[in-house]
Amino acid sequence: MSKSTPAYLALLQSGELSKRAQAAYARLAQCCLCPRECQADRLAGQLGVCRTGERAKLSSYGPHHGEEDPLRGWRGSGTIFFTHCNLRCQYCQNHDISQTDAGEEISPETLAAIMLKLQASGCHNINFVSPSHVVPQILAATVIAAERGLCIPLVYNTGGYDSLDTLRLLDGVIDIYMPDMKYANAQIGLHYSRIRNYPQINQSAVREMHRQVGDLQLDEHGVATRGLLVRHLVLPNGLGGTAEIVEFIAKDISPDTYINLMDQYKPAYNARQFPKLNRPVTRQEYQAAVEMALAAGLHRLDERKVWR
């Protein structure tokens, strides 16, 4: 397969990319960027549920060699970790980033410079981690960076609780979507991530992502250029609803979906307060999850996570 040109370059040339950034910023006045729709006036300095104002807050950035093989390649994925998140996962392994106020506020110009620095270091892509609450800032930075020579794919690395209206602003901008699919049961999502209607919203978001970019496409070196990559963290005691999630992906999205069934769950953050979360996932639980995915018809599993 040949290399492809990132989608956002066409929107830059037509002027549509700047219009998208302006439309996204307008939504900050009564913030409805994510499904929480908390209506905070972030342009006036109010902090909504995401605890972020007009400027994005940066935790860290750099080449990441621990991502999925199609993203990391041999030069790494250019990850940009944003502080805060629109979820409240009580077992979050990155709680020092998602649930604290650490980090620094940055302008779109600074974010654009970081994107160009990661490209110059050889990264295969720009990987926005926890981007749902800072889409306007990402779009504004992409305009600046693309005007200055950015030309590698953009990755939207999300917890999967995303607004359809916001995702539509990203149509033709994001090349690779990498959403979590955390839960198949709404009550479990509410209990462990303090979020309402997670399965319904998550499934609608994943459908929209796939509509925009399709199945994951790789170049001749096995590096992703465009498409959907789904992550599902296997939780102890079947709390994630793996069987239902893989069935949904295979039947409602595509049996050719690239899926990473993650095996690394261990109690973190507040997990010890929840008896069903207070232990690592077992080898048997993980193997059962792999078998469920294969039985559903999914065949593009991230083999790095399979116990042998």
N, C-alpha and C positions, 0 to 999 in steps of 0.2 A: 504494500500500500504506500502511496506517495504522501509527501508532506502536504499539509493544508494550511491555508492562510487563516489566521484568527478572525472570527466573525466580526469583531468590533471595528476592524479597520474599514470595512465598507460603511458602517454607520458613522464613523468619523468623517469620511469624505462627503457624505450626504448632508452632514449637519445634524443628523438624527441623534447622535450620541450626546451632543450638548443639550438637545431638547429633553432627552431622557433624564439627564442629570438635573435639569431645572425642575422637571415634573416631580422627581423624587424629593428634592429639597422642599418643594411646596408642601409635601405631606408631613414634614417635620413640624409645621405650625400647629397641627392637631394630630399628633403622631398616630398613624395607622399603618406603619410599615410592616408590622408583624401581626399575627392573628389576635394578639392581646388587645390591640386598638385602645391603648390607654389614654389617648387624646392629649398627652402632655405637649405644651408648646416648647419644644426643644430649641427652637430658634431664639426664644426669649430666656433660655437658660434653665427651663424646667427639666427635671429628670423624671423620666417615666419608669416603668418596671425594669427596663434595661439599665437604668442608672447612668445613661449617657446623654449628654446634651448635644449641641450643634456639632461639635468636633468629635471625631472618632478618637478612641483611646487605644494606644498601642501597647501591647505587652512585650513582644519581641518579634524578631524576624531573622531569617537566614535559610541557607540550604538545608533541607530535611531529607535524610537518607533512611528514615524509618517508615515512610509512607508505602502504600501499595506499589508493587513493582512497576505498573504502567505509569505511575506518577513520578517515582523517584529516579527511574532510569539508572544512569551511572554518574550523573552530575547533581542529582538531588532535585527536590521540589522546592520552589522558592516560597516558603511559608511565611505568612504574615499573621501573627496571632493578635486578635483584638481582645481587649479586656471586656469583661461582662458577657452576658448571654441572656436570651429571652426564656431559657429554661431554668429550673431550680432542682436539677438532679441531685438527690441526696447521697449519691455514691460517686459523684463526679471525680474523676482522677486528675482533672486539671482545675480543681476548685480554687487554687491559688490565683488562677487567671479569671475564671468565670464568675466567682462569687466574692471577690474582693475588689478594692478600688485601686489596685496596683497598676502601674503603667503611666504613660504620659499622653496628654492630648496632642494631637498632631493636625496640621492643616492638610488639605488636599494636595498642596504643592509638595509637602514633605512626604506624604504617602506615595505620590508619583515618583519622587526621587528614589525612594526605597524600591519600588517596582523596577525601575531602570537599573539600580545597583544589583538587584538579584539577577536580572537578565544578563548584565555584564559579567557576573560571576559564573555564568554558564548554566544556570538552572533551566530545566526543561519547561517550566510553567510558573505562573504566579498563583499561589494557593492561599485564598482568603479563608482563614479559620474563624468560625463564629461570626459570619458576616451579616446575619439577618437584620440586625438593628442599625447597621451602618451602610446600607445600600446607597444612599445619596452621596456619601463621602467617597465610596468606591467608584461610583460613576464619574464624579467630578475629577478624581485622581486619574481615572482611565483616559479621560479626554486629554489631560495634560501629558500623561506619559506616552500616549499613542502619537500625539503631535511631535514628541521628542524622540520617537523611534521604537517604542515598545512594539514587539511583534511576536510574542510567544503566547500560548493559550492561557486563559484565565480559568481558575478552578474555584467553584463555590462549594466550600466545605462546611456543611451546616448540620445542626441538630435535627433538622427536618420539620421544624414548626414554622412554616413559611406561608406568607400571604400570597394568594394567587395574583392579586393586583400588582404586588411588588415584583413577583417573578416575571410578570409580563413586561415590566420595565427592563428586565434583563434579557429578554428574548433577542437574540442576535448579538449579545454582549458576552455572555458567559459561554465558554466552549465546553467545559466539563463540569457537570454537576455531581457532587459527592454527598448525598444526604444520608443521615442516619435514618433507620426505621427501628425505633426503640421498642414500641409496644403495639400489641394487637387489641388490648383491652383498655378502654377509656378510664375506668376506675383505678386500674393499676398505674396508669400514667399520672393521674391526679395525685395518687398517694405518694409516689416515689419521685415525681418530677414537678409537682405543684402546677400542673398544666391541664387545662380542660380540653376535652375532645381531641386528644392527640391523634388517635388512629384515623379519624375522619379527615382532619386537616392534613396530616402527614401523607395519607394516601392520595389526596387530591393534589398536593404539591408535587409528589413524585410523578404522577401522571403528567402534570404540566411540564416538568423538567424533561421527561422522556419525549413529550411532543416536540419540544424545542430542539433537542440535540440527538435523539435516537439512542441506539445501542453504542457501547463504547467502541471507538475506532482506534486502531494502533498503526503507527508507521512501520517502516521496514525494520526498525530496531526494537519494536515492541513497546514503544513509548506512546502514551495516549495523546491523541490530537483533538478528539471531540467525543462527546457522548455521556452516558449515565453510568455511574459506579455507585452501588449501594453498599452501605455498611450496616451490619446488624450485630450488636454486642450480645452474645449469649449470656443470659443471666441465670443465677442458680434458681432451682425450683420452678423452672419454666416460666418465670415472671414476664419475659419478653414476648411470649406467644410466638415462638419461632415457626411452628407449623403453619399458623395462619398467615404469617408474613411471607414466607417463601411461596405459599400457594397464591397469595395475591400477586407477588412479583411475576411468577411464572404465567399466570392466567390473565392478569389485567395489564401488565407492563410488557414483558417479553421473556420467553425462555432463554434468550441470548443475553440477558442482563448479567453484567459482571458484578458479582457479590462477594464481599469480604465478610465471612462469618468470623467474628473476633472472639478469641478464646481467653483474653487476658484479664477478665474480670477478677478483681480482688476487692475486699471491703476498703473503701476510702471515704474521706470526708465524714458524713454522718451515718454511713451505712451500718455501723455497729449498733445504732439505735433501732434497727429494723431486723428482727430475727431471721426473716427469710432471705435477707441480703447479707447476713453476717458470716459468710464463708465464701471461698473461691468457687468458681464453677469447676465441676469435676471433669475428668477425662471422658467419663461415660456420657455426661450431659452434652459435652461438645461433640462427641462422635455421633450422638443421636441427632444433633442439629444438622450435621453434615449429611447424614442419611436422609433427613427430612427434605433438605434442599435438592438432593439428587433425585429423590422419589418424586418431587414436584416437577421435575424436568429441567431444573437449572443445572448448567454444566460448566459455567465459567466461574469457578470458585477460586478464591485466592489461596493457592496451595501453601503459602508460607505459614498459614495458621492451622494447618491440619496436623494433629498429633499422629505420630507414627509409632 
